[in-house]
């Protein structure tokens, strides 16, 4: 038998026995070494998820969901300011147009015809001075014709075409029922008349001195019914048509 082979150190068969690991003899070094070992083990556990209970799903970070308490406040609602309408000023009522004054009588003799009777104003009696004005059947005679002579604005003297005398309120009276006569023209107010418009185009004969109207006594309509003055009422016996 051959002698046992001696392998050189470092080969498989001749490997050196590993030297035994010896701990440091210094206590401080031992403590430091223990802390280091624990740190290494703890780091390994954390890396493998042992302490975290295994793999955990990682939530994807997204936009935070607003809850009711976290929602942004709504923009404040702006209430429309109340509109104050400008006060409507009511248009003033148009004044009622006053009736147009009757046209001034044309030059030349005119006839005053009573509206309800259709008879004309003339003078009666044989004596011209103070003869009373009265109704008469219209004949177109000069005693029934009167010339309207202007005295002032809208004021006339009524001159009888036959006698040349003026229609006059006797004695310058302002009383109701005073007679209307003819008298010598003197320019006094009891011989001045204003023509006031009445219904249907007729006129009222208004004495300037009294403001009263010539009318037929007792609203008569017969020939011979005399004229007098009375408060103006616009009654038919005070209305005259100029023709």
MIVEX-934729 format. One record per atom (N, C-alpha, C, O): x, y, z. Coordinates in steps of 0.02 Angstrom, whole numbers, plus 50000, padded with zeros to 5 digits. Layout:
BEGIN
XYZ
...
END
This chain:
BEGIN
500434994250000
500005000050000
500445005950000
500975006250030
500175010849964
500585016949959
500495021050020
499985020550055
500965025050033
500945029350092
500445034850082
500355037250026
500115037050136
499615042550129
499935048750101
500505050650115
499475051950055
499715057850019
499605063950062
499075065250091
500115067350062
500065073650100
499925079250052
500365081050012
499295082250055
499105087850010
499355094350038
499355095550098
499555098249995
499805104750018
499235108750048
498645107850031
499405113050091
498885117150122
498525121350069
498835123450020
497895122450078
497495126450031
497125122449982
496725125249945
497225115749978
496855111749931
496245109149966
496125110650024
495845105049927
495225102549955
495365097850012
495045097950064
495845093950002
495985088950053
496405091750109
496425089050164
496725096750094
497165099350145
496975106150170
497405110150189
496325107350170
496095114150191
496205115050264
496155110450305
496355121250279
496465122950348
495795123550384
495305125850355
495785121550446
495175122250486
495105129650503
495565133050526
494515131650491
494385138850504
494505140350577
494355136550623
494785145950584
494915148150652
494265149650688
493825152450655
494165148250750
493555149450789
493495156850800
493955160450818
492865158950787
492725166050796
492725167550870
492365164550910
493115172150886
493165173950956
492875180950966
493005185650928
492465181451019
492175188051036
492705192251069
493165189751101
492635198651061
493125203051095
493065202151170
492535200751197
493595202951200
493615202151272
493385208451307
493185208251365
493405214151273
493225220551303
492455220951307
492125220151256
492185222051366
491445222451372
491135227751327
490605226551298
491435233451322
491155238851280
491115236651207
490645238151172
491625233051187
491635230751118
491085225651108
490785225451054
490935221651158
490405216751151
489725220151145
489305218251104
489625225251186
488975228951182
488895232051114
488355231651084
489425235251089
489385238551024
489245233450970
488865234750923
489545227650975
489445222450925
488725220050928
488415219050876
488445219150990
487745216950996
487255221950966
486775220150932
487385228350979
486945233650950
486975233450875
486455234250841
487565232350847
487635232250774
487245226450745
486915227150694
487295220450779
486945214550754
486195215850755
485835214350707
485955218550811
485225220050816
485015224850762
484485223950732
485415229850749
485235234750697
485195231550629
484745233050590
485665226950615
485645223650550
485025219450543
484685219650491
484855215550596
484255211350593
483625215550585
483175213850547
483575221150623
482985225450619
482905228450549
482355228950523
483475230350520
483435233050452
483205227850403
482825229350357
483415221550413
483195216250367
482445215050374
482095214250324
482205215050437
481485213950448
481075219450415
480575218050383
481285225650423
480905231150393
480905230750318
480405232150285
481475228750289
481525228350217
481075223050189
480805223750134
480975217550226
480565212050200
479845212550220
479445208250202
479655217650257
478955218750276
478725214450332
478125213750342
479205211450371
478995207050425
478615211050477
478085208950500
478895216850496
478565220950547
477935224250522
477505226050562
477865225150456
477265228550428
476705223750415
476195225950388
476765217350432
476205212650420
476155210450349
475595208750328
476675210350310
476635208150241
476515213950194
476485219850214
476455212050132
476355217250081
475675220550090
475175217050097
475645227050090
475025230950095
474925234750031
475395237350002
474295235050008
474175238949947
474325246249959
474135249150010
474645248949911
474825256049916
474295260049881
474175259249821
473965264349918
473425268449888
473715273749845
474225276949861
473385274649790
473625279749742
473385286549766
472795287649778
473855290849773
473665297549796
473265301049742
473475301149684
472715303649760
472295307249711
472045313749741
472235315649797
471625317049702
471355323349727
470915321949786
470495317349783
470985325549840
470575324249899
469845325249884
469655330049850
469425320749910
468705321249900
468425325849953
468525324850012
468065330949930
467795335849976
467165333150006
466705331049971
467135333250071
466505331550104
466095337850111
466305343350092
465505336850139
465065342650144
465375348050186
465295354050173
465755345950238
466055351050282
466655354250249
466855359750269
466955350750198
467555353450167
467415357050102
467865360150073
466795356750078
466645359750013
466745367350017
466625370550068
466955369949960
467085377149958
466425380849963
465925378749935
466415386349999
465775389950007
465535392649940
465925394949898
464875392249932
464585394849869
464665402349868
464675405749919
464715404749806
464775411949798
464145415249826
463595412949813
464225420549864
463625423749894
463155426249839
463365429149789
462515424949851
462005427249803
461885434649814
461695436949868
461995438249762
461885445449766
461165447049748
460955446049691
460805449349797
460115451149783
460085457649744
460435462549759
459655457549694
459595463649653
459315469249696
458825468349732
459635474949691
459385480649729
458695482449704
458565482649644
458245483849750
457565485549728
457575491749684
457875496849700
457235491049630
457205496649583
456645501349604
456065499349608
456835507349617
456325512349636
456095515949574
456465519749543
455475514549555
455215517749495
455105525149509
454875527249562
455295529049458
455175536249464
454435537549470
454035534749432
454245541849518
453525543049524
453235545749461
453475550249428
452685542449447
452335544649386
451935550749402
451475551049443
452145555549365
451765561649374
451175561649327
451245561749265
450595561449357
449995561349315
449935567749276
450025573249303
449785567049212
449695572949170
449105576949195
448575574049208
449185583549203
448625587549227
448045587149178
448155587449118
447445586649204
446875586249158
446825592449116
446905598149140
446705591249053
446645596949008
446035600949028
445495598249037
446125607549034
445555611549054
445005611249001
445135610948941
444395611249026
443835611148979
443815617748942
443805623148970
443835616948877
443845622948836
443215627048847
442655624448844
443315633448860
442735637848868
442395638548801
442725638648749
441755639048801
441405639848737
441645646148702
441745651348732
441735645448637
441985651048598
441475656648598
440875655448592
441715662848606
441235668448605
440915668848536
441225667248486
440295671048535
439965671648470
440295676948428
440555681848454
440295676048363
440595681148321
440225687748327
439615687948338
440605693148321
440285699748324
439795700448267
439945698348210
439225703448280
438735704348226
439045708348169
439395713348180
438905706248109
439155709948051
438825716848049
438285717948076
439165721248015
438885728048009
438205727747974
438085723547931
437775732247995
437105732347965
436595730048015
436765726848065
435975731548004
435435729748050
435365722248058
435445718448010
435225720048119
435135713048134
434475712048172
434215716648203
434225706048167
433595704248200
433755699448257
434155694848250
433435700548315
433495696048372
432845692148377
432315694848393
432895685648364
432305681348362
432295676848424
432785673348438
431735676948460
431675672748519
431685665348500
431325663248455
432115661348534
432205654348516
431555650348525
431355646848478
431205650748582
430615646548588
430015648948548
429595644948528
429975655548535
429375658148502
429475659248427
428995659048389
430095660548407
430225662148337
430015669248319
430015671048260
429835673448369
429625680348356
430215685048368
430705683348401
430155691048339
430705695848339
430595701348391
430035702848410
431165704248414
431145709748462
431035716248423
431425718048379
430495719748441
430355726348412
430135731148467
430145729348526
429945737148447
429695742148495
428965743648481
428745743348423
428605745248533
427885746448526
427725753648548
428125756948581
427135755848530
426895762348553
427065767848503
427485767148459
426695773348512
426775778948466
427335783548487
427605787148446
427515783448551
428045787948576
428705784348574
428795779348608
429175786848534
429815783248529
430195782848594
430465777648611
430235788448633
430635788448694
430305784248747
429745785648769
430655779048768
430395774748821
429945769248796
429655765648837
429865768548730
429445763148704
429735756448726
430335755448724
429295752048748
429525745648775
429675740748719
429325740248669
430225737048730
430405731648683
429965725648698
429855723948756
429705722448644
429255716748653
429305712148592
429585713948541
429015706248600
428985701548544
428475704048493
427975707148510
428625702648429
428155704148376
428275699248320
428815696348313
427755698248280
427855693948222
428375697048177
428375703048163
428835692848154
429395695348114
429135697948046
428795694448010
429295704348031
429075707547968
429665710447930
429585712747874
430255710147961
430855713147932
430795720847929
431175724047894
430305723647966
430245730947969
430825733948008
431135730548049
430965740447996
431535743648030
431465743848105
431975744048141
430835743948132
430745744048205
430955737448238
431015737148299
431065732248198
431305725748224
432045724648209
432315719248222
432365729548182
433065728848163
433505733048210
433335738648228
434065730048228
434515733148275
435235732948247
435465727748222
435565738548253
436255739048230
436715738348291
436685742348338
437135733148291
437605731948347
438205736448338
438635735248294
438245741648379
438795746448375
439315744748428
439155744848488
439935743248408
440445741348459
440585747148507
440665752848486
440625745548571
440795750348623
441465748548655
441885752848665
441565742148669
442185739548697
442245732348673
441825729948634
442765728948696
442855722048676
442245717948697
442075717648756
441915714848648
441325710648659
440735714448689
440265711348714
440735720948686
440185725048713
439905729348656
440285732348618
439235729548653
438905733148598
438325737348624
438035735848676
438175742748587
437555746448596
437095744348540
437295744248482
436465742648556
435985740348506
435545746348486
435115748548524
435655748748426
435315754748402
434745752648355
434855749048307
434135755048370
433555753348329
433605756848262
433725762848259
433505753048208
433585755848141
433035760948124
433155765348083
432455760348155
431915764948139
431975771548177
431875776848148
432155771148242
432155777248283
432845779948297
432915785848314
433355776048289
434025778148306
434155778348381
434645781248403
433715775248420
433795775148493
434075768348514
434065763448477
434325768348575
434685762348600
434245758148645
433805760648680
434375751648643
434055746848689
434315748248759
434925748548770
433865749148807
434035752148872
433655748548927
433075746548918
433985747748986
433635745449046
433385751749081
433775756049101
432735752149088
432425758349111
432675760549179
432715756649227
432855767149181
433065770249244
433715767549271
433865768449330
434125764149229
434765761149252
434655756349311
435105755449352
434075753449313
433905748949369
434295742449364
434425739849309
434465739749422
434785733149426
434305727949453
434495722349467
433675729949462
433185725449492
432935720149442
432935721249382
432745714549470
432415709549428
431745712349405
431385715549444
431585711049342
430945713249316
430955720349288
430435722749264
431535723849292
431565730549263
431435730249188
431655725549155
431055735149162
430845734949092
431435736349046
431905739949063
431405733248987
431895734648934
431525738948882
431005736948856
431815744848869
431485749748825
431995752348774
432575750148773
431765757048732
432245760748692
432285767748721
431795770548746
432895770548716
433015777248745
433555780548704
433965777348671
433555787148710
434075790848673
434765788348695
434905787648754
435185787148646
435855784348660
436265789248700
436335795048680
436535787248756
436945791448799
437605788148820
438005791248856
437725782048799
438355778648814
438415775948884
438955773548903
437875776148923
437905773448991
437875765848991
437665762748941
438075762849048
438145755649051
437485752049044
437475746249022
436915755349061
436275751949055
436045751448982
435535748448967
436445754548937
436305753948865
436835749648830
436855749348768
437255746248869
437785742148841
437625734748855
437395732848909
437765730748803
437575723648806
438165719248784
438555720748738
438215713748819
438725708748801
438365702548775
437865700348803
438625699848720
438335693848691
438685687648719
439275686548706
438325683748759
438615677748789
438355671648752
437755671248736
438795666748737
438575660848700
438085656648739
438145655948800
437595653748705
437105649248735
437065643048692
437425642348643
436615638548710
436565632148674
436325633248603
435945637848588
436565628848558
436335628848489
436525634948449
436205636448399
437045638548471
437265644348433
436885650748450
437015655948420
436415650348496
436055656348516
436485660548563
437035658448582
436255666548580
436615670948625
436155673348681
435545673148675
436475675648734
436125679148788
436295686548783
436865688248770
435795690848794
435905698048796
436015700048868
435535700348907
436645701448887
436815702848957
436935710348965
437365713248932
436545713549009
436625720649023
437275721649063
437375718449114
437705726149039
438365727049071
438285729849141
438655727749186
437825734449153
437785737749218
437545733149273
437725733949331
437125728149256
436835723749307
437065716549303
437015712849351
437335714549245
437525707649235
436935703049227
437005696949231
436335705849215
435735701749206
435535701449133
435765705449092
435115696649118
434945695149048
434245697849030
433785697949070
434195699848966
433535701748940
433145695348925
433415690648895
432525695048947
432105689148936
431385691348924
431205697048937
430985686648899
430265687948889
429915686948956
430015681848989
429515691848975
429155691549039
428735685149042
428375683448996
428795681749099
428415675649112
428525670249059
428085665949049
429095670449025
429265665448975
428725665048921
428605659848891
428405670848908
427885670948857
428165670148787
428765671048776
427735668448741
427925667548671
427445671048623
427515670348562
426975674948650
426485678348607
426745685148587
427165688148621
426495687648532
426655694448511
426395699248564
425855698348591
426805704348579
426625709248630
426905707548698
426885711848743
427175701548710
427495700048774
428125704248782
428575703948739
428155708148836
428705712948845
429345709548870
429335704048896
429895713348860
430545711048885
430695714248952
430475719848966
431065710648993
431295712949058
431985709949071
432215705749033
432315712149125
432955709049144
432845704349203
432415705549245
433245699149205
433205694149259
433895690749264
434285691049217
434045687549321
434675683949327
434765678949270
434295675449251
435355678849243
435495674449186
435465667149208
435805665149255
435065663249173
434995656049187
435085651849124
435145645749128
435105655149066
435145651349004
434485648148985
434475643948939
433945649949018
433295647149002
433095649148931
433335654148905
432655645248899
432465646748830
432215653848819
432345656848767
431845656748868
431585663448858
432135668848860
431995674648847
432755666748876
433325671348876
433775670348814
434275673848807
433595665748771
434025664148714
433765667648651
433165667948638
434255670248612
434085674048552
434525671748495
435125670848502
434205671048438
434575669448377
434655675848337
434175679448325
435275677148317
435415683148278
435345681448204
435635676648179
434935685548169
434835684248098
434805690548057
434725690247996
END
